[in-house]
Amino acid sequence: MLDRQSIKADCPGVKVRGHSLYVPGFGKVFLGELLIKPGEKTLTMLRFELGSTTKGTGTGGGTKTNGQPYP
């Protein structure tokens, strides 16, 4: 039976920690991330941080709210 809570990676050098993957020569990839701060909630389906010297970042499929329910 497949555990839906784990990420499988069979590539050499790829490290899996929770919902993130570290890919050598590329950077970090975060899957299904929810960030909660006072007055703000952010849901991101895909976020990446490039491991280059210029530190590129990007996101895909995300939304942000002020954390308050609709009246």
Phi and psi in degrees as GROMACS dihedral restraints (atoms count N, CA, C in turn):
[ dihedral_restraints ]
;  ai    aj    ak    al  type     phi  dphi    fc
    3     4     5     6     1   -81.5    20    10
    4     5     6     7     1   130.0    20    10
    6     7     8     9     1   -82.1    20    10
    7     8     9    10     1   115.1    20    10
    9    10    11    12     1   -74.1    20    10
   10    11    12    13     1   -10.1    20    10
   12    13    14    15     1   -88.2    20    10
   13    14    15    16     1    -4.7    20    10
   15    16    17    18     1  -118.4    20    10
   16    17    18    19     1   152.2    20    10
   18    19    20    21     1  -106.9    20    10
   19    20    21    22     1   127.8    20    10
   21    22    23    24     1  -100.1    20    10
   22    23    24    25     1   133.2    20    10
   24    25    26    27     1  -138.5    20    10
   25    26    27    28     1   117.2    20    10
   27    28    29    30     1  -102.8    20    10
   28    29    30    31     1    16.7    20    10
   30    31    32    33     1   -90.9    20    10
   31    32    33    34     1   139.5    20    10
   33    34    35    36     1   -64.5    20    10
   34    35    36    37     1   134.0    20    10
   36    37    38    39     1    88.1    20    10
   37    38    39    40     1   -14.5    20    10
   39    40    41    42     1   -76.5    20    10
   40    41    42    43     1   128.4    20    10
   42    43    44    45     1  -113.9    20    10
   43    44    45    46     1   132.8    20    10
   45    46    47    48     1  -108.5    20    10
   46    47    48    49     1   128.1    20    10
   48    49    50    51     1  -136.2    20    10
   49    50    51    52     1   105.3    20    10
   51    52    53    54     1    62.8    20    10
   52    53    54    55     1  -117.2    20    10
   54    55    56    57     1   -99.5    20    10
   55    56    57    58     1    14.2    20    10
   57    58    59    60     1  -121.3    20    10
   58    59    60    61     1   153.0    20    10
   60    61    62    63     1  -123.2    20    10
   61    62    63    64     1   134.8    20    10
   63    64    65    66     1  -105.5    20    10
   64    65    66    67     1   121.0    20    10
   66    67    68    69     1  -113.5    20    10
   67    68    69    70     1   115.0    20    10
   69    70    71    72     1   -59.0    20    10
   70    71    72    73     1   136.9    20    10
   72    73    74    75     1    81.3    20    10
   73    74    75    76     1    -5.4    20    10
   75    76    77    78     1  -120.4    20    10
   76    77    78    79     1   -59.9    20    10
   78    79    80    81     1   141.8    20    10
   79    80    81    82     1  -146.4    20    10
   81    82    83    84     1  -113.4    20    10
   82    83    84    85     1   143.9    20    10
   84    85    86    87     1  -126.0    20    10
   85    86    87    88     1   129.0    20    10
   87    88    89    90     1  -114.2    20    10
   88    89    90    91     1   130.1    20    10
   90    91    92    93     1  -114.1    20    10
   91    92    93    94     1   131.6    20    10
   93    94    95    96     1    56.2    20    10
   94    95    96    97     1    65.4    20    10
   96    97    98    99     1  -108.7    20    10
   97    98    99   100     1   132.8    20    10
   99   100   101   102     1  -118.0    20    10
  100   101   102   103     1   116.7    20    10
  102   103   104   105     1  -106.9    20    10
  103   104   105   106     1   127.4    20    10
  105   106   107   108     1  -119.7    20    10
  106   107   108   109     1   122.2    20    10
  108   109   110   111     1  -126.2    20    10
  109   110   111   112     1   163.7    20    10
  111   112   113   114     1   -57.9    20    10
  112   113   114   115     1   121.5    20    10
  114   115   116   117     1    75.6    20    10
  115   116   117   118     1    12.7    20    10
  117   118   119   120     1  -155.2    20    10
  118   119   120   121     1   136.0    20    10
  120   121   122   123     1  -130.8    20    10
  121   122   123   124     1   133.4    20    10
  123   124   125   126     1  -128.5    20    10
  124   125   126   127     1   125.0    20    10
  126   127   128   129     1  -109.7    20    10
  127   128   129   130     1   122.9    20    10
  129   130   131   132     1  -125.2    20    10
  130   131   132   133     1   126.3    20    10
  132   133   134   135     1   -81.2    20    10
  133   134   135   136     1   -30.9    20    10
  135   136   137   138     1  -146.9    20    10
  136   137   138   139     1   126.4    20    10
  138   139   140   141     1  -137.0    20    10
  139   140   141   142     1   141.5    20    10
  141   142   143   144     1  -137.3    20    10
  142   143   144   145     1   149.7    20    10
  144   145   146   147     1  -125.0    20    10
  145   146   147   148     1   114.1    20    10
  147   148   149   150     1   -73.3    20    10
  148   149   150   151     1   146.3    20    10
  150   151   152   153     1   -89.6    20    10
  151   152   153   154     1    17.4    20    10
  153   154   155   156     1   -77.6    20    10
  154   155   156   157     1   172.0    20    10
  156   157   158   159     1   -70.5    20    10
  157   158   159   160     1   -20.7    20    10
  159   160   161   162     1   -90.4    20    10
  160   161   162   163     1    -4.7    20    10
  162   163   164   165     1    56.6    20    10
  163   164   165   166     1    64.3    20    10
  165   166   167   168     1   -78.2    20    10
  166   167   168   169     1   145.5    20    10
  168   169   170   171     1  -135.6    20    10
  169   170   171   172     1   162.0    20    10
  171   172   173   174     1  -166.3    20    10
  172   173   174   175     1   161.3    20    10
  174   175   176   177     1  -136.9    20    10
  175   176   177   178     1   162.2    20    10
  177   178   179   180     1  -150.2    20    10
  178   179   180   181     1   137.7    20    10
  180   181   182   183     1    64.6    20    10
  181   182   183   184     1    57.2    20    10
  183   184   185   186     1  -128.2    20    10
  184   185   186   187     1   165.9    20    10
  186   187   188   189     1  -147.1    20    10
  187   188   189   190     1   156.9    20    10
  189   190   191   192     1  -135.1    20    10
  190   191   192   193     1   144.0    20    10
  192   193   194   195     1  -139.2    20    10
  193   194   195   196     1   163.1    20    10
  195   196   197   198     1   -83.5    20    10
  196   197   198   199     1     1.7    20    10
  198   199   200   201     1    84.6    20    10
  199   200   201   202     1     1.5    20    10
  201   202   203   204     1   -99.8    20    10
  202   203   204   205     1   137.1    20    10
  204   205   206   207     1   -69.8    20    10
  205   206   207   208     1   155.4    20    10
  207   208   209   210     1   -65.9    20    10
  208   209   210   211     1   141.8    20    10
